[in-house]
Amino acid sequence: MISFFPRLYPDEILFSAIARYHKYSGNPVITDSVRDLLGVNRVNATIAFTKRTGYLAKQTKDMGISFDDLLIDHTFFPLYTVFQRQEIVVKTIEWARFDTSFNPCAALGITYQESGQITRMRFCPQCLIHEKKVYGEGYWHRIHQLPGVSVCEKHASVLCESDIQMPGTEKNQFVCIEDAGVCSELHVYNFNQSELNIALKVSQNYEWLIKNYNFARKQYLRDNEFKKTYLYCLKQKGYTTENNSVKTKTFLDDFQNYFGRLLNIWSVEFNPKSSSAWPIKMYRNDTTKRNSILRHILCSIFLFDGLPQIIESCASGSFCERKALVYSQPKQFGSKLEVYRSAWLKVILNNSGASAAELQKKNQSIYIWLMRHDKEWLQRTTPHSKNRRHCVKMRDWSALDKKIETAIQVAVNEMIKSDLRPERISKAKIARKIGYNSYLSRNNKLHRLPLTDESLKNLVETRDDYRKRKIIWAVKVLQGENVEISKYRLMRKAGIPDSMTTEYWNFIKEKKQD
């Protein structure tokens, strides 16, 4: 048990607390401190999550620091699980508590190269000055290390990059902020006022999500990942047609113009001409991959001034009419429906007696349109499939049994008489040679083939029989090569294990005497 653990500061990343523990512990090497806190000698020093958090919580329980305090207040857990499926959230908690084999970073999509270009740890100079004045030391903030965060949410000042590389797969690389130097300021981007305002909104959205994790997650699960809400916002912004189709090109162009080069700085750029651009997936029912938290924030800022406004509006019922608005039928739908119904009735009349599948082939475009827009009428009107009587031909198992048994005899004789290196006579080998694998590989069919079953029992070799046949083959080969048959040479040629050479050498001697 540890005798102390440093005070955890507001929004301090657990990585920072471990580094400060090592500084005050007096341990000569970081390995000793990691062993004290996490119970192992080495662990990946990552920013997002700290492995074996459950073990650390047992150590700090008497100090008033629980597992929930560590996981929720000092890791990326609330930010990367707020918009995730429940089973992944549960597995992440189990991994942190019990050190399971689950990989949370892969499951939650935590890749710095993909979202944010974060290569070095960041800090706010004004925060650092304030913390040294109040606490006597500074620390690494969780929110400053998040993808898309370029501005401090408290001071609205651009962050600085330290000379400490963003921890990834390195073992035991825990560094205090006091030991870090300033690499550069993010002022190199020369943010204009509009870009600074957007960057500040992103940081403030992250901060709001941290404080309102449970509320935001509840609304996300209830509202089907906000897809319908995003569609409603697109309609309100004028990005849909009368038929409620999204004006994709206009939406993507305006989205790109609004954020400008920030998309490139945060590595969330996209091709506005592509049908798979990520802003489109925010409102489509694409379940292949969950969108990152940064994408949700950017989409919500563009459509509704931020996630807090969207989530609070969902909770208050402001979007209760969105389903009717998004999926309402256009005015011309009624007349178009009559046209397609009439066309389908003509197809049926012109092809009397045809089945549903045959009618579909006659005019697929009409059939597909009605399936999408008038499925019940289509199924009610279309004739059912014809009842066809299939003549089932009974298999002659007796004839098949004799045929397979004969094929087995021929195949085994060929294998025995072959001058090539012997192959073991097994059921699988025989089946591959004669081409009746489906019958021989399934024991539930062999009871119908008694002759075949009996032949297999008599002809299939044991390992001992196979080795003896290889020995006899090796003797013939060496005799044909006119070389002296020594024990070593014979066993090597036959491929007999060293532990069995004496046994099979005696077998050859007995064979010669006979």
C-alpha positions, 0 to 999 in steps of 0.5 A: 500500500502507498503511504500518500498520493498527491492531491488531484487538481481540477481537470488534471489528467491522471498521467500528470498525477502519476508523474507528480507522485514519482517526483515526491516519492523519492523513488530513484526510477519511474519503474518503482513508482509505477509498481507502487501505484499500478502493481506492475513494472511497466505500463504504456504511458497514455494520455487518454486512459491509464491501465489498471486504474482499478488497482490504483483506486484500491490504493487511494480508496482510504484517501477519499479517491474512488475508482469513479473519481479517477476514471470520470474526472481524470481520464478521457472516459466521459468524452470518448464514451458519451456518444458510444454504444452501451456495450463498449462503455461497459467493456471500457469500464471493465478494462479499467477496473479489472485489466481485461484484454479489451483495447479501449483506444481501438474500440473508441477510435482514439487515434491522434493522427486521425483527429487533431494532429496532436503530436506534443502535449499542450498547456495554457501559459495563463493557467500555469501562472495561476496554478503556481500562484494558487497550488504552488505547482502546475499540471497537465490539463485533460481538456488541453490534450483533446483533438480540436482544442487549440484555445484555453476554454477559461482564458480564451488564449491560444495554447502552447506546445511543450517539448514533450511528445504526446505519450503513445506506446512508450513505457513509463514515460510520465513527465511533470509539466515543470520538467517540460520546455516550451516548443512553440506557440500555436500562434504560428497559425495566426488565427483571425478573430473568427477562427479564434471564436470557433476554436473557443466554442470547440473548447467550451463544448468539450468543457460542457460535455465533461460537466454534463456527461450523464445528461448528454449521453441520455439524450444521445441514446434517446435521440438515435445518435442525433441523426434526425435532429441534424436532419431537422436542423438542415431543413431549418437552415434551408439545406433541403429541397421540397422533397426533403432531400438534402442539398449535399453540395451546398451543405458541404461547400458552406460547411467548408467555407465556415470552418476554413483552414481549421478543418485542415489544422484539426485533421478533419478535412474532407472532399466536398465532391465526395459522397462519403464526406464525413459531414454527410454521415452525421445524418445518414443511417451509417452504422459501420463506424461511430463519428468522433466527438470532434465531428459532433461538435463541429456539426452542431456548431455549424447547424445549431451553435453547439452541442449544448443547445442541441442537447438541451433542445432535444430534452425540452422537446423543441424538436418533437415535430422533426419526424414529420418535417423530415419525412413528410411526403411531397405534394406531388407524391399522390399523383406519382403514386397513382401512375406507378400503381397503374403501371404495375397493374398493367404488368400483372394483366399482360403477364397473367399466371406469372409469379411475383419474381417473374413480374419483378423481372418484367419491370424492376424500376416500378417494382423497386419504387413501389417497394420503397413507397407503397409496400403494403399495396404492392404485396396485397396486389401482386399474385403469390408464387405458384405452388410447384410440386418438386419431384424428389428423386430418392438416392440409391444408397446401395449402389452409391455404397458399392461405387464408393467402396470400389473407388476406395480400394482403387485409391488405396492400391494406388497409394500402396504401389506408388514409388513416391514417398508414402502418404498416410492412408487416412479417411481424409486423404482417401476422401480427397482422392476419390472426391466423395468428401461430403460422404466420408467426412460426416459420420451421420452418413456412413451408417447408410454406407456399410461397405464403405464404412467397413473398408475404411476401418480395414484400410485406414493406417495407424501411425505405427503402420504408416511408419513401417511402410515408410521404412520398407519404402526407404529400404527399397530406395536406398537399395536402388541407389546402391548405398550402404543401409545404416541405421542413421541413413535409413531413419533419416530417409524414412523420417522416423523421430530419433526417439523411435529409431531403435524400435523401427531398426529392430523391425527391419532386422526382424523383417530381414530374418523373415 
